[in-house]
């Protein structure tokens, strides 16, 4: 599959129409694929809970737009923020397994690539920081 502007625009349009203000496109070959690869279009105002991936690191790449990755400690205190944008100081970030994090879309039309190890599994309750 070639990822072009038409695909990014279509994904962004779907995110704008979604109540969650985000939409993803699965890039795996099948449900049995041993990795997670997806495009995620996120709009300003999307609600992303503070969460972690206990069994996998997560790599994020900002393909267009601008978003902020936010790292937290176990007490929900912000310990670091990193702005990602193409051509900026940072466009690619690897988040260590077990790191509490969230993100914030800072520009309409933002699309990122997310990659994790292993097959898709929904977040367990203990992996969401309430």
mmCIF file of the C-alpha atoms, coordinates in Angstrom:
data_MODEL
# 
_entry.id   MODEL 
# 
loop_
_atom_site.group_PDB 
_atom_site.id 
_atom_site.type_symbol 
_atom_site.label_atom_id 
_atom_site.label_alt_id 
_atom_site.label_comp_id 
_atom_site.label_asym_id 
_atom_site.label_entity_id 
_atom_site.label_seq_id 
_atom_site.pdbx_PDB_ins_code 
_atom_site.Cartn_x 
_atom_site.Cartn_y 
_atom_site.Cartn_z 
_atom_site.occupancy 
_atom_site.B_iso_or_equiv 
_atom_site.pdbx_formal_charge 
_atom_site.auth_seq_id 
_atom_site.auth_comp_id 
_atom_site.auth_asym_id 
_atom_site.auth_atom_id 
_atom_site.pdbx_PDB_model_num 
ATOM 1   C CA . UNK A 1 1   ? 0.000   0.000   0.000  1.00 0.00 ? 1   UNK A CA 1 
ATOM 2   C CA . UNK A 1 2   ? 1.263   3.443   -0.878 1.00 0.00 ? 2   UNK A CA 1 
ATOM 3   C CA . UNK A 1 3   ? 0.416   6.047   1.741  1.00 0.00 ? 3   UNK A CA 1 
ATOM 4   C CA . UNK A 1 4   ? -0.278  9.273   -0.131 1.00 0.00 ? 4   UNK A CA 1 
ATOM 5   C CA . UNK A 1 5   ? -1.944  12.597  0.631  1.00 0.00 ? 5   UNK A CA 1 
ATOM 6   C CA . UNK A 1 6   ? -5.327  11.241  -0.486 1.00 0.00 ? 6   UNK A CA 1 
ATOM 7   C CA . UNK A 1 7   ? -5.194  8.523   2.196  1.00 0.00 ? 7   UNK A CA 1 
ATOM 8   C CA . UNK A 1 8   ? -4.050  11.028  4.844  1.00 0.00 ? 8   UNK A CA 1 
ATOM 9   C CA . UNK A 1 9   ? -6.813  13.466  3.827  1.00 0.00 ? 9   UNK A CA 1 
ATOM 10  C CA . UNK A 1 10  ? -9.459  10.732  3.920  1.00 0.00 ? 10  UNK A CA 1 
ATOM 11  C CA . UNK A 1 11  ? -8.305  9.567   7.359  1.00 0.00 ? 11  UNK A CA 1 
ATOM 12  C CA . UNK A 1 12  ? -8.320  13.161  8.644  1.00 0.00 ? 12  UNK A CA 1 
ATOM 13  C CA . UNK A 1 13  ? -11.860 13.706  7.316  1.00 0.00 ? 13  UNK A CA 1 
ATOM 14  C CA . UNK A 1 14  ? -13.003 10.560  9.150  1.00 0.00 ? 14  UNK A CA 1 
ATOM 15  C CA . UNK A 1 15  ? -11.312 11.757  12.373 1.00 0.00 ? 15  UNK A CA 1 
ATOM 16  C CA . UNK A 1 16  ? -13.118 15.112  12.141 1.00 0.00 ? 16  UNK A CA 1 
ATOM 17  C CA . UNK A 1 17  ? -16.463 13.277  11.858 1.00 0.00 ? 17  UNK A CA 1 
ATOM 18  C CA . UNK A 1 18  ? -15.700 10.866  14.717 1.00 0.00 ? 18  UNK A CA 1 
ATOM 19  C CA . UNK A 1 19  ? -16.983 11.703  18.216 1.00 0.00 ? 19  UNK A CA 1 
ATOM 20  C CA . UNK A 1 20  ? -13.496 10.742  19.500 1.00 0.00 ? 20  UNK A CA 1 
ATOM 21  C CA . UNK A 1 21  ? -11.845 13.152  17.004 1.00 0.00 ? 21  UNK A CA 1 
ATOM 22  C CA . UNK A 1 22  ? -9.443  10.429  15.890 1.00 0.00 ? 22  UNK A CA 1 
ATOM 23  C CA . UNK A 1 23  ? -9.412  7.596   13.395 1.00 0.00 ? 23  UNK A CA 1 
ATOM 24  C CA . UNK A 1 24  ? -6.892  4.905   12.618 1.00 0.00 ? 24  UNK A CA 1 
ATOM 25  C CA . UNK A 1 25  ? -5.974  2.860   9.586  1.00 0.00 ? 25  UNK A CA 1 
ATOM 26  C CA . UNK A 1 26  ? -4.647  -0.635  10.294 1.00 0.00 ? 26  UNK A CA 1 
ATOM 27  C CA . UNK A 1 27  ? -1.501  -1.358  8.269  1.00 0.00 ? 27  UNK A CA 1 
ATOM 28  C CA . UNK A 1 28  ? -1.120  -5.008  9.315  1.00 0.00 ? 28  UNK A CA 1 
ATOM 29  C CA . UNK A 1 29  ? -1.244  -7.751  6.732  1.00 0.00 ? 29  UNK A CA 1 
ATOM 30  C CA . UNK A 1 30  ? -3.900  -9.668  8.719  1.00 0.00 ? 30  UNK A CA 1 
ATOM 31  C CA . UNK A 1 31  ? -5.336  -10.074 12.213 1.00 0.00 ? 31  UNK A CA 1 
ATOM 32  C CA . UNK A 1 32  ? -2.663  -12.737 12.785 1.00 0.00 ? 32  UNK A CA 1 
ATOM 33  C CA . UNK A 1 33  ? 0.179   -10.279 12.081 1.00 0.00 ? 33  UNK A CA 1 
ATOM 34  C CA . UNK A 1 34  ? 2.726   -10.316 14.915 1.00 0.00 ? 34  UNK A CA 1 
ATOM 35  C CA . UNK A 1 35  ? 3.061   -6.545  15.107 1.00 0.00 ? 35  UNK A CA 1 
ATOM 36  C CA . UNK A 1 36  ? 0.921   -3.444  15.363 1.00 0.00 ? 36  UNK A CA 1 
ATOM 37  C CA . UNK A 1 37  ? 1.274   -0.809  12.654 1.00 0.00 ? 37  UNK A CA 1 
ATOM 38  C CA . UNK A 1 38  ? -1.297  1.901   12.124 1.00 0.00 ? 38  UNK A CA 1 
ATOM 39  C CA . UNK A 1 39  ? -1.838  5.419   10.959 1.00 0.00 ? 39  UNK A CA 1 
ATOM 40  C CA . UNK A 1 40  ? -3.685  7.523   13.500 1.00 0.00 ? 40  UNK A CA 1 
ATOM 41  C CA . UNK A 1 41  ? -5.314  10.813  12.511 1.00 0.00 ? 41  UNK A CA 1 
ATOM 42  C CA . UNK A 1 42  ? -5.884  12.958  15.595 1.00 0.00 ? 42  UNK A CA 1 
ATOM 43  C CA . UNK A 1 43  ? -7.672  16.272  15.833 1.00 0.00 ? 43  UNK A CA 1 
ATOM 44  C CA . UNK A 1 44  ? -7.353  18.951  18.527 1.00 0.00 ? 44  UNK A CA 1 
ATOM 45  C CA . UNK A 1 45  ? -9.626  18.075  21.427 1.00 0.00 ? 45  UNK A CA 1 
ATOM 46  C CA . UNK A 1 46  ? -9.311  14.295  21.121 1.00 0.00 ? 46  UNK A CA 1 
ATOM 47  C CA . UNK A 1 47  ? -9.322  12.640  24.534 1.00 0.00 ? 47  UNK A CA 1 
ATOM 48  C CA . UNK A 1 48  ? -6.406  10.253  24.979 1.00 0.00 ? 48  UNK A CA 1 
ATOM 49  C CA . UNK A 1 49  ? -6.259  8.690   28.457 1.00 0.00 ? 49  UNK A CA 1 
ATOM 50  C CA . UNK A 1 50  ? -2.954  8.366   30.264 1.00 0.00 ? 50  UNK A CA 1 
ATOM 51  C CA . UNK A 1 51  ? -1.885  4.808   29.515 1.00 0.00 ? 51  UNK A CA 1 
ATOM 52  C CA . UNK A 1 52  ? 1.062   2.473   29.114 1.00 0.00 ? 52  UNK A CA 1 
ATOM 53  C CA . UNK A 1 53  ? 1.969   -0.576  27.091 1.00 0.00 ? 53  UNK A CA 1 
ATOM 54  C CA . UNK A 1 54  ? 3.412   -3.026  29.593 1.00 0.00 ? 54  UNK A CA 1 
ATOM 55  C CA . UNK A 1 55  ? 4.726   -5.560  27.082 1.00 0.00 ? 55  UNK A CA 1 
ATOM 56  C CA . UNK A 1 56  ? 5.941   -3.312  24.256 1.00 0.00 ? 56  UNK A CA 1 
ATOM 57  C CA . UNK A 1 57  ? 7.714   -0.121  23.461 1.00 0.00 ? 57  UNK A CA 1 
ATOM 58  C CA . UNK A 1 58  ? 5.847   2.170   21.068 1.00 0.00 ? 58  UNK A CA 1 
ATOM 59  C CA . UNK A 1 59  ? 7.361   4.060   18.179 1.00 0.00 ? 59  UNK A CA 1 
ATOM 60  C CA . UNK A 1 60  ? 5.499   7.134   16.905 1.00 0.00 ? 60  UNK A CA 1 
ATOM 61  C CA . UNK A 1 61  ? 6.348   9.155   13.805 1.00 0.00 ? 61  UNK A CA 1 
ATOM 62  C CA . UNK A 1 62  ? 4.643   12.462  12.981 1.00 0.00 ? 62  UNK A CA 1 
ATOM 63  C CA . UNK A 1 63  ? 3.811   12.301  9.269  1.00 0.00 ? 63  UNK A CA 1 
ATOM 64  C CA . UNK A 1 64  ? 2.054   15.661  9.174  1.00 0.00 ? 64  UNK A CA 1 
ATOM 65  C CA . UNK A 1 65  ? 0.758   18.260  11.567 1.00 0.00 ? 65  UNK A CA 1 
ATOM 66  C CA . UNK A 1 66  ? 1.924   18.705  15.139 1.00 0.00 ? 66  UNK A CA 1 
ATOM 67  C CA . UNK A 1 67  ? 1.311   16.797  18.345 1.00 0.00 ? 67  UNK A CA 1 
ATOM 68  C CA . UNK A 1 68  ? 2.724   16.655  21.845 1.00 0.00 ? 68  UNK A CA 1 
ATOM 69  C CA . UNK A 1 69  ? 3.635   13.424  23.611 1.00 0.00 ? 69  UNK A CA 1 
ATOM 70  C CA . UNK A 1 70  ? 3.318   13.736  27.386 1.00 0.00 ? 70  UNK A CA 1 
ATOM 71  C CA . UNK A 1 71  ? 5.087   11.425  29.859 1.00 0.00 ? 71  UNK A CA 1 
ATOM 72  C CA . UNK A 1 72  ? 3.816   10.917  33.419 1.00 0.00 ? 72  UNK A CA 1 
ATOM 73  C CA . UNK A 1 73  ? 4.974   9.256   36.613 1.00 0.00 ? 73  UNK A CA 1 
ATOM 74  C CA . UNK A 1 74  ? 2.800   6.912   38.702 1.00 0.00 ? 74  UNK A CA 1 
ATOM 75  C CA . UNK A 1 75  ? 1.250   9.928   40.479 1.00 0.00 ? 75  UNK A CA 1 
ATOM 76  C CA . UNK A 1 76  ? -0.068  11.438  37.206 1.00 0.00 ? 76  UNK A CA 1 
ATOM 77  C CA . UNK A 1 77  ? 2.547   14.198  37.358 1.00 0.00 ? 77  UNK A CA 1 
ATOM 78  C CA . UNK A 1 78  ? 3.962   15.356  34.033 1.00 0.00 ? 78  UNK A CA 1 
ATOM 79  C CA . UNK A 1 79  ? 7.636   14.469  33.863 1.00 0.00 ? 79  UNK A CA 1 
ATOM 80  C CA . UNK A 1 80  ? 8.354   15.377  30.219 1.00 0.00 ? 80  UNK A CA 1 
ATOM 81  C CA . UNK A 1 81  ? 6.683   16.741  27.100 1.00 0.00 ? 81  UNK A CA 1 
ATOM 82  C CA . UNK A 1 82  ? 7.972   16.315  23.560 1.00 0.00 ? 82  UNK A CA 1 
ATOM 83  C CA . UNK A 1 83  ? 6.586   18.134  20.536 1.00 0.00 ? 83  UNK A CA 1 
ATOM 84  C CA . UNK A 1 84  ? 6.639   16.160  17.297 1.00 0.00 ? 84  UNK A CA 1 
ATOM 85  C CA . UNK A 1 85  ? 6.281   17.577  13.797 1.00 0.00 ? 85  UNK A CA 1 
ATOM 86  C CA . UNK A 1 86  ? 7.839   16.844  10.410 1.00 0.00 ? 86  UNK A CA 1 
ATOM 87  C CA . UNK A 1 87  ? 10.887  19.042  9.934  1.00 0.00 ? 87  UNK A CA 1 
ATOM 88  C CA . UNK A 1 88  ? 10.896  20.033  13.616 1.00 0.00 ? 88  UNK A CA 1 
ATOM 89  C CA . UNK A 1 89  ? 13.374  19.138  16.330 1.00 0.00 ? 89  UNK A CA 1 
ATOM 90  C CA . UNK A 1 90  ? 11.650  15.770  16.742 1.00 0.00 ? 90  UNK A CA 1 
ATOM 91  C CA . UNK A 1 91  ? 9.529   13.798  14.290 1.00 0.00 ? 91  UNK A CA 1 
ATOM 92  C CA . UNK A 1 92  ? 10.136  10.274  15.659 1.00 0.00 ? 92  UNK A CA 1 
ATOM 93  C CA . UNK A 1 93  ? 9.953   9.049   19.232 1.00 0.00 ? 93  UNK A CA 1 
ATOM 94  C CA . UNK A 1 94  ? 10.378  5.658   20.869 1.00 0.00 ? 94  UNK A CA 1 
ATOM 95  C CA . UNK A 1 95  ? 8.367   5.298   24.088 1.00 0.00 ? 95  UNK A CA 1 
ATOM 96  C CA . UNK A 1 96  ? 9.773   2.643   26.446 1.00 0.00 ? 96  UNK A CA 1 
ATOM 97  C CA . UNK A 1 97  ? 7.552   -0.247  27.550 1.00 0.00 ? 97  UNK A CA 1 
ATOM 98  C CA . UNK A 1 98  ? 5.725   0.602   30.757 1.00 0.00 ? 98  UNK A CA 1 
ATOM 99  C CA . UNK A 1 99  ? 6.041   4.392   30.374 1.00 0.00 ? 99  UNK A CA 1 
ATOM 100 C CA . UNK A 1 100 ? 2.825   6.263   31.240 1.00 0.00 ? 100 UNK A CA 1 
ATOM 101 C CA . UNK A 1 101 ? 1.985   8.595   28.362 1.00 0.00 ? 101 UNK A CA 1 
ATOM 102 C CA . UNK A 1 102 ? -0.680  10.464  26.482 1.00 0.00 ? 102 UNK A CA 1 
ATOM 103 C CA . UNK A 1 103 ? -0.740  12.836  23.554 1.00 0.00 ? 103 UNK A CA 1 
ATOM 104 C CA . UNK A 1 104 ? -2.337  16.064  22.479 1.00 0.00 ? 104 UNK A CA 1 
ATOM 105 C CA . UNK A 1 105 ? -3.058  17.128  18.912 1.00 0.00 ? 105 UNK A CA 1 
ATOM 106 C CA . UNK A 1 106 ? -1.870  20.693  18.377 1.00 0.00 ? 106 UNK A CA 1 
ATOM 107 C CA . UNK A 1 107 ? -2.909  21.086  14.740 1.00 0.00 ? 107 UNK A CA 1 
ATOM 108 C CA . UNK A 1 108 ? -5.849  19.934  12.652 1.00 0.00 ? 108 UNK A CA 1 
ATOM 109 C CA . UNK A 1 109 ? -4.839  17.339  10.071 1.00 0.00 ? 109 UNK A CA 1 
ATOM 110 C CA . UNK A 1 110 ? -2.225  15.688  12.289 1.00 0.00 ? 110 UNK A CA 1 
ATOM 111 C CA . UNK A 1 111 ? -1.425  12.099  11.309 1.00 0.00 ? 111 UNK A CA 1 
ATOM 112 C CA . UNK A 1 112 ? 1.061   9.802   12.990 1.00 0.00 ? 112 UNK A CA 1 
ATOM 113 C CA . UNK A 1 113 ? 2.399   6.326   12.419 1.00 0.00 ? 113 UNK A CA 1 
ATOM 114 C CA . UNK A 1 114 ? 2.317   4.069   15.493 1.00 0.00 ? 114 UNK A CA 1 
ATOM 115 C CA . UNK A 1 115 ? 4.199   0.776   15.802 1.00 0.00 ? 115 UNK A CA 1 
ATOM 116 C CA . UNK A 1 116 ? 4.195   -1.705  18.702 1.00 0.00 ? 116 UNK A CA 1 
ATOM 117 C CA . UNK A 1 117 ? 5.345   -5.285  19.255 1.00 0.00 ? 117 UNK A CA 1 
ATOM 118 C CA . UNK A 1 118 ? 2.931   -8.187  19.227 1.00 0.00 ? 118 UNK A CA 1 
ATOM 119 C CA . UNK A 1 119 ? -0.658  -8.533  18.064 1.00 0.00 ? 119 UNK A CA 1 
ATOM 120 C CA . UNK A 1 120 ? -3.253  -5.930  18.991 1.00 0.00 ? 120 UNK A CA 1 
ATOM 121 C CA . UNK A 1 121 ? -4.659  -6.201  22.516 1.00 0.00 ? 121 UNK A CA 1 
ATOM 122 C CA . UNK A 1 122 ? -6.991  -3.605  24.047 1.00 0.00 ? 122 UNK A CA 1 
ATOM 123 C CA . UNK A 1 123 ? -5.570  -1.769  27.035 1.00 0.00 ? 123 UNK A CA 1 
ATOM 124 C CA . UNK A 1 124 ? -6.128  -3.611  30.311 1.00 0.00 ? 124 UNK A CA 1 
ATOM 125 C CA . UNK A 1 125 ? -7.653  -1.604  33.190 1.00 0.00 ? 125 UNK A CA 1 
ATOM 126 C CA . UNK A 1 126 ? -4.296  -1.637  35.025 1.00 0.00 ? 126 UNK A CA 1 
ATOM 127 C CA . UNK A 1 127 ? -2.691  0.028   31.987 1.00 0.00 ? 127 UNK A CA 1 
ATOM 128 C CA . UNK A 1 128 ? -4.888  3.143   32.200 1.00 0.00 ? 128 UNK A CA 1 
ATOM 129 C CA . UNK A 1 129 ? -3.900  5.688   34.855 1.00 0.00 ? 129 UNK A CA 1 
ATOM 130 C CA . UNK A 1 130 ? -7.053  7.045   36.456 1.00 0.00 ? 130 UNK A CA 1 
# 
